[in-house]
Amino acid sequence: MTTSVLVAYGTTNGSTAQIAEDIADVLRKDGLEADARDAATVMHPESYDAVVVGGGLYAGRWQKDARHFVRRHRDVLAERPVWFFSSGPLDASASEKEIPPVHGVKKAMDRLDAREHVTFGGCLQEGAKGFVARKIVASGKGGDYRDFTAIEAWADHIATELGGKPQRSTEPGGEPERS
């Protein structure tokens, strides 16, 4: 029986959704069943064996749909392996150092005994929703800081923990390649 993984995400401008889709794609390539779904649309996470929850960071808080998902389904999540990710820094800091979870995410991790949290760089580009987001882009401080190599490596790590088989080969001295 193949392990099934829900990758639930809260996003406002779609950047976190793209990260979640990439994580689910890697998990599938690694031999697991995986669905990436908007956290606001998930009604029955109990049908999954494991859950990854991600949220975009806005003013030091996870996006509301990710927060509500964790609160609404905390009993189900407490019975499964759970990983969290955040996306948001609009600079290279997430690629340069480990960024701890924001306070609310840390509290949820402690309550659910989550296995791990990682913060990935964010993406905010022209056409972003929200007054503050548009001001950030207009000031020249937007951009795409997501590191999909790091995202895929983290997804491989999760797959390994769940008994999947990462589909990567490494040549001596070379970079891992997806087969």
N, C-alpha and C positions, 0 to 999 in steps of 0.2 A: 504494500500500500504506500502510495506516494504522499509525502508530507505536503499539506496545503498551507500557504502563507497569505495572509491579508496584508497589503501595504496600504494603510489608510493615511490620507493626507488632508491638511487644511491649507488652502492657498487663496490668495486674492488676485494675483496677476499671472498665475500659471507656472511660475518658476519651480515651486515646490512640487507641483504635479508632474513636471518633467523629470525631476529627481526620482520621485516615487515610481514612475513608469520605467525608468532605467533600472532601478533596484529590482522591480518585478521581472523585467526582461532577463536580467542576470540570473535571478533565482530559477527562472524557467530553463535557461540554458544549462544551469547546474543540476537539472533533473528534478526540481520541485515544482509543484503546482503553485502559481502565484497570481494574484489579482491586485492591481492598483486601483483604488476606488476613493472618490471624494468622501472624506469622513462624514460629511453631512448626509450622505445617501446610504450609509451602511446601517442596516437594521438588525442583522443577525451575525455578529462576528463569531458566535459559538460554532459555526460550521467550519471554522479554520483551526488548524493545529497550532499555529504560531501567528504573531501579529507584529508588524513594524508600523509605528506611528510617526508621522513627520508633520511638522508645522513650520510655516514661515514665521520669522520673528518680526514683530512690529512694536516699536517702543518698549522693548524689553519683555514682551509677552508673546506666547505662541498665538498663531492665528486662531480665531474663535472656534471654528469648526473642529480643529484638532483638540482644543481644550474641552469642548462639549462632548466629543466622541469619547475621550478618556473618562470623563465624569459619568456619562450615561452608561458606559459598558465596563465600569471598573470591576464588577464581580466576575465577568467573563474573562477579562484581561488578567486578573489575578490568578487564574487557573492555567495560564498558558505562558510559554516563553514570549517575552516582549522586548523589543528594541525600540529606541526613540532616536529621531534625528531632527535637527533644526536646520533651517537655511536662512541666511540673512545678512551676514556681514558684507558690506559693499566695498570690500578691499581684499587684499591677499592674506589677511590674518588667519583665516580658517585653514589655509594651506601651509602656513608657517608654524602654527602651534595648535595645541589642543585647547579648545574653548569650552569651558564647563557649561552645563545646562543652566538656563535662567531659573530663577527661584521656583516658579510654578511648575516647571518641568521636573526639577529636582525633587520637589515634594511628591509629584505623581510617581516618579521612579521609585522613591522610597516606599510608598504605599503598595506599589505593584511588584516590588522586587524585580524591576526591569534589569535586563542583563547588561545593557550598555546604552550610551548616548554619544552621538557625534554631531558636531556642527559643521555644516558645509557652507561655503560662500554662497551668497545670494545673487539675484539677478533683478535689476530694475532698469527698464528701458523705456524708450519713447512709447507713449500710449498707456502708461501705467494708470491704474485706477487710484483715486484718492488725491485730495489736495496736497497732502504732505509728500506723497510719492511723486507727483508731478513737479513739485518744487525741487525735490532732490535731483530729479533728472534734468530739469531746467538749469540747475546750478552746476551741472557737469559732474556730479558725484554719483551718477548711476553707473551701469555697466553690468557685465556678466562675469561673475567671479566663481562660478561653479566649476569644480574640478571633477570631471566625469571619470577620470582614471581612479581617483580616490574613492568616489562613490561606488564604482564597480568593484574595487578591492574590498570595500566594506561589505557589499552584498555577497561577495564570494566567502568572506569570513562568516557571515550569517549562515550561508548554505552549508559550510563545513560543520558548523555547530549543530545544524539540523540533520546532518547525515547525507547531505547532497554531495555531489562530486564536481567541484569546480572544473570547468572546461577550459583550463588555461595550461599552457606549456611554457616553460622558461628555458631558454637557451643559456648556457653558461655565459655570464657577463652581459646578457641581453635583457630586454624588457619582456614582461609576460605578454603573451598574445592570446587573444580569444580564438579558439579553433572553430 
